[in-house]
Amino acid sequence: MLLSNSTTSLKSRQKNNKIGRVFWTHSNIVLLTGYLITLPICTLITLSFLLPLFTTSLFASIGTSKHSTSIPWIDDASECEYTGRNWRDRKCWDNQHNPMF
């Protein structure tokens, strides 16, 4: 009985060792190394193509939108109208203000 248990455990250990040796062959190591080098390179190349598409559309929408804002350093109605802005509520308002300013 003791011999049968020891032979089965010996066979299972030999089988496990054989599986480990089959997987870690030189060609599999080379393939895995190539994959681990290629994956980050392809990811960076893909992101470098996609990132400008997202950023240009984001900045284009911000750059073309206009917001009305008051100009704090102009406190005279005549100076405000001379610069092409509107005088309203005792403030000088610029209707063409760009948020990127």
C-alpha positions in Angstrom: 0.0 0.0 0.0 2.8 2.4 0.9 4.5 1.6 -2.4 1.5 2.4 -4.5 1.0 5.8 -2.9 4.7 6.7 -3.4 4.7 5.6 -7.0 1.5 7.6 -7.8 3.0 10.8 -6.2 6.3 10.2 -8.0 4.4 9.9 -11.3 2.4 13.1 -10.6 5.6 15.0 -9.8 7.2 13.8 -13.0 4.2 14.8 -14.9 4.2 18.3 -13.4 7.9 18.7 -14.0 7.4 17.7 -17.7 4.6 20.2 -18.2 6.9 22.9 -16.7 9.7 22.0 -19.0 7.5 21.9 -22.0 6.2 25.4 -21.4 9.6 27.1 -20.7 11.3 26.2 -23.9 13.7 28.7 -25.6 11.2 29.5 -28.3 8.4 30.3 -25.8 10.7 32.5 -23.8 11.7 34.4 -26.9 8.1 34.8 -28.0 7.0 36.0 -24.5 9.9 38.5 -24.4 9.0 39.8 -27.9 5.4 40.1 -26.9 6.3 42.0 -23.7 8.4 44.4 -25.7 6.0 44.9 -28.6 2.8 45.5 -26.4 3.9 48.8 -24.8 5.4 50.1 -28.1 2.1 49.4 -30.0 0.1 50.9 -27.1 2.2 54.1 -27.2 1.9 54.4 -31.0 -1.9 54.0 -30.8 -2.2 56.6 -28.0 0.0 59.0 -29.9 -2.5 58.8 -32.9 -5.6 59.0 -30.7 -4.6 61.7 -28.2 -4.3 64.6 -30.8 -7.8 63.8 -32.0 -9.3 64.2 -28.5 -7.3 67.3 -27.5 -7.9 69.2 -30.8 -11.6 68.7 -30.6 -11.6 69.7 -26.9 -9.6 72.9 -27.5 -11.5 73.7 -30.6 -14.8 73.7 -28.7 -13.3 75.8 -26.0 -11.5 78.2 -28.3 -14.6 79.0 -30.5 -17.0 79.6 -27.6 -17.5 83.3 -26.6 -18.5 84.4 -23.1 -19.5 87.8 -21.9 -17.3 89.1 -19.1 -16.7 92.4 -17.4 -13.4 94.2 -17.8 -12.4 95.4 -14.3 -9.8 98.0 -15.3 -12.2 100.0 -17.4 -14.4 102.1 -15.2 -15.5 104.8 -17.6 -18.4 104.5 -20.1 -16.7 106.5 -22.8 -13.4 104.5 -22.6 -15.5 101.3 -22.7 -17.4 102.3 -25.8 -14.2 103.5 -27.5 -12.7 100.0 -27.2 -15.8 98.5 -28.8 -17.3 97.1 -25.7 -20.7 97.6 -24.0 -21.4 99.7 -20.9 -24.0 98.1 -18.8 -24.8 98.1 -15.0 -21.8 100.5 -14.4 -19.4 97.9 -15.8 -17.7 97.5 -19.1 -18.7 94.2 -20.8 -16.7 92.4 -23.5 -19.0 90.1 -25.5 -16.2 88.5 -27.4 -14.2 87.2 -24.5 -12.2 84.0 -25.2 -11.9 81.6 -22.1 -8.3 80.7 -23.3 -7.3 84.3 -22.5 
